[in-house]
C-alpha cells in the first residue's frame, strides 16, 4: 500500500482539484471553450511525481530495514 506523507497528500489534493478547473470555469461553472491544457498536464505530472517519490521513499525504507544488522 502506498503511504504518502501529510504535506504531499495536501499537495496531491490541490493537484487533483486543478484538473477540473482546467476544463470548467470556476466563475461561471460552464465548460471552457479553450481549456487550459498546460494546467491539466502539469497536474497529471505533479501527481505522477508524488506517487513515484512516495514509492521510492517506501522502498528505500524497506531496504534499510533489511540491511540492519541482527543482534
N, C-alpha and C positions, 0 to 999 in steps of 0.2 A: 504494500500500500504506500502510495506517495504521500510523504509528510512535508508540508510547506510551512515555513516559518510564518509568524504572525504578520510581520511587515510585508513579506512577499505576498501573502494572501490578500492583504488590503490593496496592494498594487494590482494584483490579478483581478480583483473585483472591479476596480476602476477601468481596467482594460476591457473587461467583459461588457461593462456598461457603455463604453465608447463605440462598440461595434454597431449597435442600432442607431447611435447618434450619427454615424457616418451616412446612414441612409434616410433617417427621419429627422426633420427639423424640430428641435425641442420647443421653439417659439410657437409654431403653428400646429404641430402634430401631424403634418402631412409628409408624404414621401417627397424627397428632393428630386428635382429634375436632373441635376448634376451631383451625384453623390461624391462624398469625399473618399475616394478610393485609397488615397495615401494614408488617411486615418485608419481605414479598415485594415490595410496590410500592416501598418505599424502596430496595431493592437494584436493582430494574429502573431506577428513576430515577437512581441513582448511576452505574450502568453507562452509561446514555444520556448523562449529563453528561460523563463521562470521554471517551467517544467523540467527542462534539461538540467538547469543548475541544481534544482532540488533533488533530482535523481542522482546526479553526480555526487552531491554532498552526502546523500544517504548511503551510496555505495562506498564512499570513502570512509564513512563511519564504520560500516560493516567490516571493511578491510582492516581498519585499525584495531577492532575488537579481536579479529583473528590473529593479528601479529603480536598481541600482548603475550609476554612470557607467562607460562603457567607456574604457579608456586608449588 
